[in-house]
Amino acid sequence: MMIGIDLGGTKIEIAVIDPSLGIVYKDRVPTPQKSYSDILNALHTLFDKTISQQKLPHPNAIGIGVPGCLDPVTQLVRGSNTLVLNGQPLGKDLDQLLQCKVHLQNDANCLAVSEATDGAAKGLQVVFAVIIGTGCGGGVAIDGKAWGGKNAIAGEWGHNPLP
């Protein structure tokens, strides 16, 4: 079983995926808007609830799609439309809080990889995907892998600050 989380601007959704059966469990909660610690607590509660209810062993790693990206140098979130995430060490904090390795990736890049591996663009070498929801942005997959480019924002056309 694999666990994936979509951290969105209005909701946090968790899914448990069986490689043979696909999604076997989903749950969602509203995304807290007032503080970073509230978002961490909501993620932790949803994660623990899922592990308990589904009687899953504690995973070694999970994946989370996030709005914005991680700065390649500092590993702090930047460019997120969920403003309380910006400037925060989300990956490091979640590794400690959830007691497993958390792989963070831009949510639009996650969409591009999904479409490239088993969606409408399956088998294509280069895929560009667009998310229009609470925020907007774009992601790129090359050979089925997320591509962020030198500054981790390749494909983004949404929430980018200009100098």
Secondary structure, 3 states (H helix, E strand, C coil): CEEEEEECCCEEEEEEEECCCEEEEEEEEECCCCCHHHHHHHHHHHHHHHHHHCCCCCCCEEEEEECCEECCCCCCEECCCCHHHCCCCHHHHHHHHHCCEEEEEEHHHHHHHHHHHHCCCCCCCEEEEEEECCCEEEEEEECCEECCCCCCCCCCCCCCCCC
